[in-house]
């Protein structure tokens, strides 16, 4: 993920309440305004736990199945978004169609993308923060939990702030945060949260995508609970990460659907 990052944060000013418009491993009307805060795609280190070089790093042994699952996920993480690849173009179009089924996308580079919370008219410039997997995450969310996806996209739940976080850019940041939190780029996990996640991944190849959906919904719940505005995005992400880590380490949790925050996704 060496090339990921860059860009400036975009705040979305609320104008109206809405826009009018598990496999296993074995096989709102809005105005987009440039803000002064740095986009988190470059700097989620402020969200992720910091470590001194002298601190010991535990290591966790993996089963062959877990190793295979981790490698497959790492292969996905390593794929950057490439606007010249037809598969990537199709996935981007599919995301638009899932988000705005009644509005035709005029072009892959279009001012229309700002409606979804991208920074400019070309979403490919924002994927540097998360790679192609961040697009896959958004598409999985839209297809598997369409109501929650639309609720977040259109900011339909709760007492929203005047200046809202941009939906799509927030999604890329969530992908990046999860990769960091779970230490997914290491050969094997070096923290207990990452090791615990691999147990879920070995039972469900879509575990990362599902955890992404849970995290996005949890982040929005934290946003509303904290009465946050866009300058508070870092703080909200930190709170989201802490809550997610606590839930993943609960003794009684045997699958992601048992996480307390999963209920936010399905209500």
ABEGO torsion letter per residue (X at the ends): XAABEEEBBBBBBBABABBAXXBBAAXXBBBBBBBABBBAAAAAAAABBBBBAABBBBBBBBBAAAAAAAAAAAAAAABBBBAABAAAAAAAAAAAAAABAABBBABABBAAAAAAGBABABAAAAAAAAEAAAAAAAAAAAAABAAAAAAAAAGABEBBBABBBBAAAAAAAAAAAAAAAAGAABABBABAAAAAAAAAAAABAAAAAAAAAAAAAAAAAAAAAAGBBAAAAAAAAAAAAAAAAAAAABAABABAAABAAAAAAAX
